[in-house]
Amino acid sequence: MTSTRSGPFAAGDPIEFLQFGKAKPYLVVLKEQGTINVRGHRFPHAELIGLEPGARVTSPQGEEFFLVRPTLARWIESMPRFATTIYPKEAGPILLYADVFPGARVLEAGLGSGGLSLALLRAIGPSGRLFSYDKRDRSLQQGAANVAQWFGEAPSTHTIREADVYEGIPDLDLDRVILDVPEPWQVVPHTQHALRRGGILSAFTPSITQAHAFGNALRDSGRFADLLMLETIQRPWKVGRRSVRPENQSTPNTGFVTFARHVAGKGEAGEASSGERRESAGDPAA
């Protein structure tokens, strides 16, 4: 379950065209046939297949470019989408503050275009399992396609379900639950038996009112502790040889990510969840 990260370029690989001190990288997916038009400079796909990352190519107009594989962050920002995806500035904090570890069983509700799915699949590794829920046909198709494009095939560790997380969570013994849905507070009751004790529930929300409502639902449940809420803001800068300044953007893109630990509720102190039994048998999750 790994994308091709080394060796010569092959058909189906995402690649980027770079130039020294010029326009932003140009990302394309290599094909067996056809021509790539990079801002007026044309390159046959067949001539790029087999080149090594870092190779220099020259267009018919004499313009030089360098070819590299995109980072996962760049692919998430550039891949096809029909709806707003979770971008790297949210995915990074989610992976670290939700403590997504190799071998974890993770539920992601809101597959979307698959941006967070890619980050989660890399974090859980070949021994983990990711369950992605969505009820929108277009999301199920586009998200699955973007994940398969990056990895070269549909990962065996990824299960995509056409499901409404507001109605329940059929997958049990989960280590982490990550939500990207408009009303994450509706999901809190369903985590009681699906998320193991000590596990982490997290939600991304674009507005503070949504984050506030989610936080209140966590408190009211009596089953979540260590509540943490963060605002994610990213401000890119333009760095020249003689000057530096922020990139031109009217308002910094922002969002909110919330995290909480699942603990025993009242009257449950003596009960062991399936997740705790698995931990006692040697599972490394904390």
PLY file of the C-alpha trace (Angstrom):
ply
format ascii 1.0
element vertex 286
property float x
property float y
property float z
element edge 285
property int vertex1
property int vertex2
end_header
0.00 0.00 0.00
2.52 2.56 -1.12
2.60 4.96 -4.00
5.63 4.83 -6.28
8.02 7.12 -4.44
11.29 6.24 -6.18
12.60 5.04 -9.51
11.78 6.20 -13.03
8.48 7.84 -13.90
5.74 5.53 -15.20
2.35 6.04 -16.80
-0.17 6.96 -14.10
2.39 8.78 -11.94
1.62 12.34 -10.85
4.61 14.55 -11.69
5.47 18.24 -11.34
7.27 20.64 -13.65
9.52 23.04 -11.72
11.48 26.10 -12.79
14.04 28.20 -10.96
12.47 31.38 -9.60
9.47 31.29 -11.91
5.83 30.22 -11.86
4.40 27.76 -9.36
4.90 24.03 -10.02
2.68 22.54 -12.71
1.20 19.13 -11.79
0.04 16.52 -14.32
-0.56 12.76 -14.40
1.52 10.88 -16.96
-0.28 8.92 -19.67
0.85 6.39 -22.25
0.05 8.77 -25.10
-0.69 12.42 -25.74
0.99 15.75 -25.11
1.34 17.89 -21.98
0.87 21.64 -22.38
2.82 23.42 -19.62
1.89 27.08 -20.02
2.43 26.96 -23.77
5.37 24.52 -23.70
4.50 21.07 -25.06
6.01 17.74 -24.02
4.96 14.28 -25.28
4.04 11.99 -22.36
6.05 9.15 -23.91
9.28 11.18 -23.75
8.88 11.74 -19.99
8.10 8.13 -19.05
11.29 6.43 -17.87
13.04 9.63 -16.75
14.37 9.83 -13.19
13.05 12.38 -10.65
15.04 15.61 -10.86
15.59 15.24 -14.61
15.98 18.37 -16.73
13.84 18.71 -19.86
13.84 21.47 -22.48
10.78 22.57 -24.44
10.86 23.27 -28.22
10.98 26.99 -27.29
14.17 26.43 -25.28
12.56 26.73 -21.82
14.04 24.44 -19.14
12.01 22.51 -16.57
12.82 19.98 -13.86
10.61 16.95 -13.20
9.82 15.68 -9.69
7.13 13.68 -7.95
4.74 15.90 -5.98
4.61 15.73 -2.21
1.43 14.34 -0.68
0.54 17.86 0.44
0.83 19.20 -3.12
-1.26 16.31 -4.49
-4.02 16.99 -1.94
-4.03 20.67 -2.91
-4.07 19.97 -6.66
-6.02 16.72 -7.16
-9.49 16.74 -8.78
-12.32 17.62 -6.41
-15.96 18.56 -6.46
-16.15 19.87 -2.89
-13.77 21.54 -0.44
-11.39 19.00 1.02
-9.43 18.98 4.26
-6.15 20.64 3.31
-2.67 19.93 4.74
-2.96 22.75 7.29
-5.77 20.80 8.98
-4.54 17.29 8.14
-1.22 17.86 9.93
-2.74 18.85 13.30
-5.35 16.09 12.97
-2.67 13.42 12.52
-0.59 14.66 15.45
-3.21 15.80 17.99
-5.42 12.78 17.28
-2.26 10.69 17.58
-2.97 8.53 14.54
-0.47 5.68 14.80
0.68 2.75 12.60
-1.79 -0.12 12.95
-4.70 2.05 14.14
-8.32 1.35 13.24
-9.71 4.70 12.14
-13.16 5.88 11.05
-13.31 8.90 8.77
-16.82 10.27 8.22
-16.97 12.60 5.25
-14.80 11.02 2.54
-15.15 14.09 0.34
-12.43 14.19 -2.31
-10.14 11.91 -0.31
-7.57 14.43 0.96
-7.71 13.38 4.60
-8.04 9.72 3.58
-4.61 9.92 1.93
-2.97 11.38 5.04
-4.66 8.84 7.31
-3.71 5.87 5.11
-0.07 6.93 5.15
-0.16 7.32 8.95
-1.79 3.96 9.79
0.51 2.03 7.47
0.01 -1.48 6.08
-1.18 -2.93 9.41
-3.93 -0.36 10.03
-7.48 -0.06 8.74
-9.32 3.03 7.54
-13.10 3.09 7.19
-14.41 6.03 5.14
-18.13 6.88 5.21
-20.02 9.11 2.81
-23.55 9.12 1.42
-22.89 11.20 -1.71
-22.33 9.21 -4.91
-19.99 11.76 -6.42
-17.87 11.85 -3.26
-17.64 8.07 -3.14
-16.42 8.02 -6.74
-14.05 11.02 -6.66
-12.56 10.20 -3.27
-11.88 6.59 -4.25
-10.37 7.71 -7.57
-8.00 10.22 -5.95
-6.79 7.69 -3.39
-6.20 5.03 -6.05
-4.40 7.56 -8.29
-1.91 8.40 -5.55
-1.24 4.82 -4.40
-1.41 3.31 -7.88
-4.34 1.12 -6.83
-7.08 0.99 -4.19
-5.26 0.22 -0.89
-6.27 -3.05 0.77
-6.34 -1.21 4.11
-9.10 1.15 2.96
-12.80 0.30 3.25
-15.23 2.82 1.72
-18.87 2.58 2.78
-21.94 4.33 1.45
-23.26 5.21 4.90
-24.77 8.07 6.91
-22.75 8.45 10.09
-25.64 10.39 11.66
-27.59 7.11 11.70
-24.90 4.98 13.34
-21.42 3.45 13.17
-21.44 -0.21 12.11
-17.66 -0.63 12.46
-16.54 -1.30 16.04
-13.36 -1.41 18.10
-12.12 1.87 16.63
-9.02 3.67 17.93
-9.84 7.03 16.34
-12.94 8.68 14.87
-12.34 11.70 12.61
-15.35 13.73 11.46
-15.75 16.16 8.58
-19.53 16.58 8.56
-21.75 19.66 9.04
-23.22 18.52 12.38
-20.60 16.40 14.18
-22.53 16.61 17.45
-25.05 14.17 16.00
-22.35 11.50 15.89
-21.30 11.71 19.56
-23.93 9.21 20.85
-22.89 6.61 18.25
-19.29 6.58 19.50
-20.22 5.01 22.85
-19.84 1.44 21.60
-17.81 2.04 18.43
-14.83 3.99 19.85
-12.75 2.19 22.43
-12.04 3.87 25.75
-8.90 5.94 25.63
-9.52 6.51 21.93
-9.79 9.97 20.41
-12.72 11.66 18.69
-11.90 14.60 16.44
-13.89 16.89 14.16
-13.03 19.53 11.61
-15.53 22.41 11.34
-15.23 25.55 9.20
-17.05 27.76 11.74
-16.64 28.37 15.46
-20.39 27.97 16.05
-20.15 24.38 14.77
-17.09 23.75 16.93
-18.89 25.19 19.95
-21.92 22.97 19.46
-19.67 19.92 19.05
-17.76 20.79 22.23
-21.01 21.12 24.19
-22.16 17.72 22.94
-18.89 16.17 24.11
-19.31 17.70 27.57
-22.98 16.75 27.83
-22.26 13.12 26.97
-20.26 12.64 30.18
-17.90 10.33 28.28
-15.23 12.67 26.90
-12.33 14.38 28.66
-9.25 16.42 27.72
-11.14 18.62 25.28
-8.88 20.63 22.95
-9.99 23.06 20.25
-7.60 24.71 17.77
-8.02 27.26 15.01
-5.87 26.51 11.96
-4.57 29.50 10.03
-1.96 29.36 7.28
-0.31 32.50 5.94
2.04 31.89 3.00
4.85 34.37 2.31
6.53 35.43 -0.91
10.29 35.35 -0.41
12.44 37.20 -2.94
16.15 37.89 -3.01
15.73 41.45 -1.67
12.34 41.41 0.03
9.77 39.25 1.77
6.02 39.87 2.07
2.82 37.90 2.67
1.18 36.38 -0.38
-1.74 38.38 -1.70
-4.90 37.06 -0.08
-7.77 39.05 1.36
-8.56 36.81 4.34
-6.46 33.92 5.72
-8.23 30.59 5.23
-9.22 29.29 8.65
-10.89 26.30 10.25
-11.32 24.62 13.62
-10.29 21.16 14.79
-11.53 19.69 18.05
-10.18 16.67 19.95
-11.36 14.73 23.02
-10.57 11.44 24.80
-13.23 8.78 25.20
-13.49 7.67 28.83
-15.87 5.61 30.95
-19.21 7.25 31.71
-21.06 7.05 35.00
-21.65 3.48 36.09
-19.20 2.10 33.53
-15.99 2.13 35.56
-15.90 -1.65 36.00
-16.71 -2.57 32.40
-14.08 -3.37 29.77
-14.72 -2.37 26.18
-13.62 -4.55 23.27
-10.82 -2.07 22.65
-9.50 -2.41 26.20
-9.51 -6.18 25.88
-7.51 -5.82 22.68
-5.05 -3.50 24.43
-4.52 -6.00 27.25
-3.70 -8.58 24.58
-0.80 -6.45 23.35
-2.20 -3.65 21.19
0.14 -0.61 21.30
-2.61 2.02 21.24
-2.79 4.48 24.11
0 1
1 2
2 3
3 4
4 5
5 6
6 7
7 8
8 9
9 10
10 11
11 12
12 13
13 14
14 15
15 16
16 17
17 18
18 19
19 20
20 21
21 22
22 23
23 24
24 25
25 26
26 27
27 28
28 29
29 30
30 31
31 32
32 33
33 34
34 35
35 36
36 37
37 38
38 39
39 40
40 41
41 42
42 43
43 44
44 45
45 46
46 47
47 48
48 49
49 50
50 51
51 52
52 53
53 54
54 55
55 56
56 57
57 58
58 59
59 60
60 61
61 62
62 63
63 64
64 65
65 66
66 67
67 68
68 69
69 70
70 71
71 72
72 73
73 74
74 75
75 76
76 77
77 78
78 79
79 80
80 81
81 82
82 83
83 84
84 85
85 86
86 87
87 88
88 89
89 90
90 91
91 92
92 93
93 94
94 95
95 96
96 97
97 98
98 99
99 100
100 101
101 102
102 103
103 104
104 105
105 106
106 107
107 108
108 109
109 110
110 111
111 112
112 113
113 114
114 115
115 116
116 117
117 118
118 119
119 120
120 121
121 122
122 123
123 124
124 125
125 126
126 127
127 128
128 129
129 130
130 131
131 132
132 133
133 134
134 135
135 136
136 137
137 138
138 139
139 140
140 141
141 142
142 143
143 144
144 145
145 146
146 147
147 148
148 149
149 150
150 151
151 152
152 153
153 154
154 155
155 156
156 157
157 158
158 159
159 160
160 161
161 162
162 163
163 164
164 165
165 166
166 167
167 168
168 169
169 170
170 171
171 172
172 173
173 174
174 175
175 176
176 177
177 178
178 179
179 180
180 181
181 182
182 183
183 184
184 185
185 186
186 187
187 188
188 189
189 190
190 191
191 192
192 193
193 194
194 195
195 196
196 197
197 198
198 199
199 200
200 201
201 202
202 203
203 204
204 205
205 206
206 207
207 208
208 209
209 210
210 211
211 212
212 213
213 214
214 215
215 216
216 217
217 218
218 219
219 220
220 221
221 222
222 223
223 224
224 225
225 226
226 227
227 228
228 229
229 230
230 231
231 232
232 233
233 234
234 235
235 236
236 237
237 238
238 239
239 240
240 241
241 242
242 243
243 244
244 245
245 246
246 247
247 248
248 249
249 250
250 251
251 252
252 253
253 254
254 255
255 256
256 257
257 258
258 259
259 260
260 261
261 262
262 263
263 264
264 265
265 266
266 267
267 268
268 269
269 270
270 271
271 272
272 273
273 274
274 275
275 276
276 277
277 278
278 279
279 280
280 281
281 282
282 283
283 284
284 285
